[in-house]
Amino acid sequence: MTDWKQAFAIAKLELKASVLSFVFVLGFILLLLSSLVSSLDSYMNNGYAGFDLLFILIFTFAPVWLKPKDFQSQIIYGDLLASPALVMQNQLPIRKEVLIKSRFIIHFFYSFPFQLLTVIALYTFSPLQDLLSFDGFIAFAVMWIAFGVYAGYSIPYSEAGSKAPVKENTFMVVLGFIFLIAVLFLFSFIHLLFGNGIVYWSIIFAQKWPLLTSIISIMLAIAGYQHWRFYMKKRMRNIDYL
């Protein structure tokens, strides 16, 4: 408990300095959400990969894209790509476990509120109410918020540092664009292979097996958190921040 208190105290400093960015994140998520709400009916009937991509972005990378630049991962020196705040804090007499938990707390505040808003708004304002019972909706929400943990928490893990392929930011932007295109093609292949996309099948599973779906999702979230925590600590031990 002491570690979590110290971690929250550290995280609070960055969160206070990032208050304005939360307004931009909210606006960005609402923009994506309006597109999802208006197109869910068409997606369920016809299916298209773009819907899956937008939905998964909200539960992974989208909330942290609008972080203040000073707190985003960047080239520190040489070829080290890491969070400058984490690198600076690592020079202080603070336990690595505390620093790791502080990064997870920061990511939680950037992701969970907007992800919860997404599933509630989608259920309230889209035809999702006609497809899911209340139990099914709870399972659907648990499934995707859990996904935001075991997939999305790779972001604070990456902030511990890695070798950047080149120093130019342009390359990173191009690499990110290529990644999105590759994911879009992957989702398109899934649609062609199974007839529907990932979000569609998550709705079906949540409605048919709400309890089982929730239990598996929670177990995956716990395992995902432990996985990223363990490997982030290991990475911080192996990287020379000096």
Helices and strands as residue ranges (DSSP letters): H 2-17, H 19-46, H 49-58, G 62-64, G 69-71, E 74-75, E 80-82, H 84-90, H 96-125, H 128-131, H 134-150, H 154-158, E 162-163, H 169-194, H 198-208, H 210-238
